[in-house]
Amino acid sequence: MSVFWSVIGGLVLLLAALFGYVGFFVRKLGTPTKGVLINRTERPSKALLVIDVQEDFTRNTGKQGFDPQVRDAALKIMNQEIAEARSHGSEVAFVKNIFRDWPVIQLMKLVAGGIGTPGREGLKFDRDVDLGDAPVFEKSVGDTFSNPDFEAWLDKKKIGRLTLVGLDACHCVQLTAKGARARGYDVEIREPATLTATPAKWPSLKSELDAAGVVVC
């Protein structure tokens, strides 16, 4: 019997370690990053950041999919924001999400049909969004500031103010906004140019963003 209980105890410990391992990466997905404060007076430029407007997400027909009319209306406004930013000489950058951590890839395959995982056709930007020649920055977690190349680009372009559009407002958009504010950027989110699969969460997150100094308009 002692051998039996030793085996059971070992399996319990193994499962606990596995859940802890997966939990670490899930928390990583939803945690804004921290970084060095910028000198805002040395960053006079603005940039529009278009987040995760990829067909795996925009054209998803599963339980987390968007109503096509709502999606198309938001995409139209995103394109208007892109055109306006370019007409005023502001920088425009696109963000692409590809899950890279093995536990997250397996979880997405298990619960969401594998959307956002490597090798999928749906990783391309939505067919209706005006990418143009904008730079593209890849991330594998919620906050775009997790990519050091993105921060280097902001520094090179002397950008101190960010306007965010895209999806998901309750996840990657708000996490990027919080990551930006942690570094001293001025941040605004153009709400009509965002999408979220969890609209019930948005009011409380808007309150958090307001407290962090993010303008939602």
C-alpha positions as CSV (number, residue, x, y, z in Angstrom):
1,M,0.0,0.0,0.0
2,S,2.8,2.4,0.8
3,V,4.1,2.0,-2.8
4,F,0.6,2.7,-4.1
5,W,0.2,5.9,-2.1
6,S,3.8,7.0,-3.1
7,V,2.8,6.6,-6.8
8,I,-0.5,8.5,-6.2
9,G,1.4,11.2,-4.3
10,G,3.9,11.5,-7.2
11,L,1.1,11.8,-9.8
12,V,-0.6,14.5,-7.7
13,L,2.7,16.5,-7.5
14,L,3.2,16.0,-11.2
15,L,-0.2,17.3,-12.0
16,A,0.2,20.3,-9.7
17,A,3.5,21.1,-11.3
18,L,1.9,20.9,-14.8
19,F,-1.0,23.1,-13.8
20,G,1.4,25.6,-12.3
21,Y,3.5,25.5,-15.5
22,V,0.5,26.2,-17.7
23,G,-0.8,28.8,-15.3
24,F,2.4,30.7,-15.5
25,F,2.1,31.2,-19.2
26,V,-1.6,32.0,-19.0
27,R,-0.9,34.8,-16.5
28,K,2.0,36.0,-18.7
29,L,-0.5,36.4,-21.5
30,G,-2.7,38.8,-19.4
31,T,-0.1,40.8,-17.6
32,P,1.0,44.2,-18.8
33,T,4.8,44.7,-18.9
34,K,6.9,47.3,-17.1
35,G,9.8,49.3,-18.4
36,V,11.9,52.4,-18.2
37,L,10.1,55.7,-18.2
38,I,10.6,57.8,-21.3
39,N,11.4,61.5,-21.3
40,R,8.1,62.8,-22.7
41,T,9.6,66.2,-23.7
42,E,12.0,64.4,-26.1
43,R,9.1,62.5,-27.8
44,P,7.0,64.9,-29.7
45,S,5.7,62.5,-32.4
46,K,2.5,60.5,-32.5
47,A,1.7,57.0,-33.7
48,L,-1.4,55.0,-34.5
49,L,-1.1,51.3,-33.4
50,V,-3.4,48.8,-35.0
51,I,-3.5,45.7,-32.8
52,D,-4.2,42.1,-33.8
53,V,-6.5,42.8,-36.7
54,Q,-5.9,39.3,-38.1
55,E,-8.4,37.0,-39.8
56,D,-8.1,34.3,-37.2
57,F,-9.7,36.7,-34.8
58,T,-11.8,39.1,-37.0
59,R,-13.3,36.2,-39.1
60,N,-13.6,33.7,-36.3
61,T,-17.0,32.0,-36.5
62,G,-16.8,30.2,-33.1
63,K,-18.3,31.2,-29.8
64,Q,-15.9,34.1,-29.5
65,G,-16.6,35.4,-33.0
66,F,-17.8,38.9,-33.8
67,D,-21.1,39.9,-35.4
68,P,-20.2,40.6,-39.0
69,Q,-21.9,43.9,-39.0
70,V,-20.2,45.0,-35.8
71,R,-16.9,43.8,-37.2
72,D,-17.3,45.6,-40.5
73,A,-18.3,48.8,-38.9
74,A,-15.2,48.7,-36.6
75,L,-12.9,47.9,-39.5
76,K,-14.3,50.9,-41.5
77,I,-13.5,53.2,-38.6
78,M,-10.1,51.7,-38.2
79,N,-9.4,52.4,-41.9
80,Q,-10.6,56.0,-41.3
81,E,-8.2,56.3,-38.4
82,I,-5.3,55.0,-40.5
83,A,-6.1,57.4,-43.4
84,E,-6.3,60.3,-41.0
85,A,-3.1,59.5,-39.2
86,R,-1.2,59.2,-42.5
87,S,-2.7,62.4,-43.8
88,H,-1.4,64.2,-40.7
89,G,2.0,62.7,-41.0
90,S,1.7,60.5,-38.0
91,E,3.3,57.1,-37.9
92,V,1.2,54.0,-38.3
93,A,2.3,50.5,-37.1
94,F,0.5,47.1,-37.1
95,V,0.8,44.4,-34.4
96,K,0.5,40.7,-35.2
97,N,-0.2,38.2,-32.4
98,I,1.2,34.7,-32.8
99,F,1.2,32.4,-29.7
100,R,4.7,31.0,-29.3
101,D,4.7,29.4,-25.9
102,W,4.0,25.6,-26.1
103,P,1.4,25.5,-23.3
104,V,-0.5,28.3,-24.8
105,I,-0.4,26.8,-28.3
106,Q,-1.8,23.5,-26.9
107,L,-4.5,25.4,-24.9
108,M,-5.6,27.3,-27.9
109,K,-5.8,24.1,-30.0
110,L,-7.9,22.5,-27.2
111,V,-10.4,25.3,-26.5
112,A,-10.3,27.6,-29.6
113,G,-9.6,25.6,-32.7
114,G,-5.9,26.7,-32.7
115,I,-6.5,30.3,-33.7
116,G,-3.5,32.5,-33.4
117,T,-1.0,29.5,-33.4
118,P,1.9,29.2,-35.8
119,G,1.4,28.2,-39.4
120,R,-2.2,29.2,-39.8
121,E,-3.5,31.1,-42.8
122,G,-5.6,33.2,-40.5
123,L,-2.6,34.9,-39.0
124,K,-2.6,37.4,-42.0
125,F,-4.2,40.8,-41.5
126,D,-7.8,41.2,-42.3
127,R,-8.5,41.5,-46.0
128,D,-10.4,44.8,-45.4
129,V,-7.8,46.7,-43.4
130,D,-5.4,49.1,-45.1
131,L,-1.9,47.8,-44.1
132,G,-0.1,49.8,-46.7
133,D,3.7,49.8,-46.1
134,A,3.3,50.1,-42.3
135,P,5.9,48.3,-40.1
136,V,4.7,45.1,-38.4
137,F,5.6,44.0,-34.9
138,E,4.9,40.5,-33.7
139,K,4.0,39.6,-30.1
140,S,3.0,36.4,-28.4
141,V,1.4,37.9,-25.3
142,G,-1.1,40.6,-24.7
143,D,1.1,43.7,-24.3
144,T,2.8,44.9,-27.4
145,F,5.6,46.3,-25.3
146,S,6.8,42.7,-24.8
147,N,8.5,43.1,-28.2
148,P,11.8,45.1,-27.7
149,D,11.9,45.9,-31.4
150,F,8.6,47.9,-31.0
151,E,10.1,50.0,-28.2
152,A,13.3,50.6,-30.3
153,W,11.1,51.8,-33.1
154,L,9.2,54.2,-30.8
155,D,12.5,55.6,-29.6
156,K,13.9,56.0,-33.1
157,K,10.8,57.8,-34.3
158,K,10.7,59.9,-31.1
159,I,7.1,58.9,-30.4
160,G,5.5,59.9,-27.1
161,R,1.8,59.6,-27.8
162,L,0.0,56.5,-28.9
163,T,-3.5,56.0,-30.3
164,L,-4.7,52.4,-30.1
165,V,-7.3,50.6,-32.3
166,G,-8.0,47.0,-33.0
167,L,-8.7,44.0,-30.7
168,D,-9.4,42.7,-28.3
169,A,-10.3,45.8,-26.4
170,C,-10.6,43.8,-23.1
171,H,-7.3,42.0,-23.7
172,C,-4.4,43.1,-25.9
173,V,-5.6,46.7,-26.5
174,Q,-6.0,47.5,-22.8
175,L,-2.8,45.6,-21.8
176,T,-0.8,47.6,-24.4
177,A,-2.3,50.8,-23.1
178,K,-1.3,49.9,-19.5
179,G,2.2,48.9,-20.7
180,A,2.5,52.3,-22.4
181,R,1.3,54.3,-19.4
182,A,3.8,52.4,-17.2
183,R,6.5,53.9,-19.4
184,G,5.1,57.4,-19.5
185,Y,3.5,57.5,-22.9
186,D,0.3,59.5,-23.5
187,V,-2.3,57.0,-24.6
188,E,-5.8,57.1,-26.1
189,I,-8.0,54.3,-27.2
190,R,-10.5,55.0,-30.0
191,E,-13.4,52.9,-28.7
192,P,-15.4,52.8,-32.0
193,A,-12.4,51.4,-33.7
194,T,-12.0,48.5,-31.3
195,L,-13.7,45.1,-31.0
196,T,-14.2,42.8,-28.0
197,A,-15.6,39.3,-27.6
198,T,-16.3,40.0,-23.9
199,P,-18.2,43.3,-23.8
200,A,-19.5,42.8,-20.3
201,K,-15.9,43.2,-19.0
202,W,-15.3,46.5,-20.8
203,P,-17.0,49.0,-18.4
204,S,-14.8,48.0,-15.4
205,L,-11.7,47.9,-17.6
206,K,-12.5,51.4,-18.8
207,S,-12.5,52.6,-15.2
208,E,-9.1,51.0,-14.7
209,L,-7.8,52.7,-17.8
210,D,-9.2,56.0,-16.8
211,A,-7.5,55.7,-13.4
212,A,-4.2,54.8,-15.2
213,G,-4.5,58.0,-17.3
214,V,-5.6,56.4,-20.6
215,V,-8.1,58.5,-22.6
216,V,-10.9,56.3,-24.0
217,C,-12.8,58.3,-26.7
